[in-house]
Protein backbone atom coordinates (compact mmCIF):
# COMPACT_ATOMS: atom_id res chain seq x y z
CA UNK A 1 0.00 0.00 0.00
CA UNK A 2 1.38 3.42 -0.90
CA UNK A 3 0.58 6.69 0.79
CA UNK A 4 0.25 10.04 -0.88
CA UNK A 5 1.51 13.09 0.94
CA UNK A 6 0.41 16.46 -0.35
CA UNK A 7 2.06 19.56 1.04
CA UNK A 8 1.10 23.02 -0.03
CA UNK A 9 2.76 26.21 1.07
CA UNK A 10 1.37 29.60 0.14
CA UNK A 11 2.79 33.08 0.44
CA UNK A 12 0.16 35.75 0.71
CA UNK A 13 -1.76 38.04 2.96
CA UNK A 14 -2.37 37.07 6.59
CA UNK A 15 -5.60 35.18 7.12
CA UNK A 16 -7.72 34.46 10.18
CA UNK A 17 -9.20 30.97 10.37
CA UNK A 18 -12.33 29.93 12.24
CA UNK A 19 -13.88 26.52 12.44
CA UNK A 20 -14.47 23.37 14.41
CA UNK A 21 -11.33 21.76 15.79
CA UNK A 22 -11.52 18.05 16.60
CA UNK A 23 -9.14 15.23 17.43
CA UNK A 24 -9.27 12.18 15.13
CA UNK A 25 -7.55 8.83 15.03
CA UNK A 26 -5.55 8.05 11.92
CA UNK A 27 -7.69 4.95 11.41
CA UNK A 28 -11.03 6.80 11.37
CA UNK A 29 -10.13 10.23 10.00
CA UNK A 30 -11.35 9.29 6.51
CA UNK A 31 -14.85 8.81 7.95
CA UNK A 32 -14.80 11.47 10.66
CA UNK A 33 -13.41 14.48 8.76
CA UNK A 34 -16.26 14.53 6.19
CA UNK A 35 -18.70 14.56 9.15
CA UNK A 36 -16.76 17.45 10.64
CA UNK A 37 -17.18 19.38 7.37
CA UNK A 38 -20.93 18.66 7.44
CA UNK A 39 -21.13 20.09 10.97
CA UNK A 40 -19.12 23.14 9.91
CA UNK A 41 -21.37 23.85 6.92
CA UNK A 42 -24.39 23.80 9.24
CA UNK A 43 -22.94 26.84 11.04
CA UNK A 44 -23.68 28.98 7.98
CA UNK A 45 -21.85 32.22 7.27
CA UNK A 46 -19.51 33.20 10.08
CA UNK A 47 -19.15 36.77 11.41
CA UNK A 48 -16.43 38.53 9.42
CA UNK A 49 -16.32 35.81 6.76
CA UNK A 50 -14.82 36.90 3.45
CA UNK A 51 -15.71 34.82 0.40
CA UNK A 52 -16.79 31.20 0.29
CA UNK A 53 -13.51 29.29 0.08
CA UNK A 54 -13.01 26.67 2.79
CA UNK A 55 -9.72 25.32 4.07
CA UNK A 56 -8.85 22.30 6.17
CA UNK A 57 -5.82 22.35 8.43
CA UNK A 58 -4.10 19.65 10.44
CA UNK A 59 -3.29 21.40 13.70
CA UNK A 60 -1.21 18.67 15.21
CA UNK A 61 -0.39 15.03 14.76
CA UNK A 62 0.92 12.51 17.26
CA UNK A 63 2.28 9.35 15.62
CA UNK A 64 2.69 7.81 19.09
CA UNK A 65 -1.05 7.86 19.79
CA UNK A 66 -2.03 7.69 16.10
CA UNK A 67 -4.12 10.87 16.44
CA UNK A 68 -4.31 14.27 14.84
CA UNK A 69 -6.29 17.46 15.25
CA UNK A 70 -8.10 18.90 12.27
CA UNK A 71 -9.78 22.23 11.77
Buried (B, 14 or more C-beta within 10 A) or exposed (E): EEEEEEEEEEEEEEEEEEBEEBBBEEEEBEEBBEEBBEEBEEEEEEEEEEEEEEEEEEEEBEEEEEBBBBB
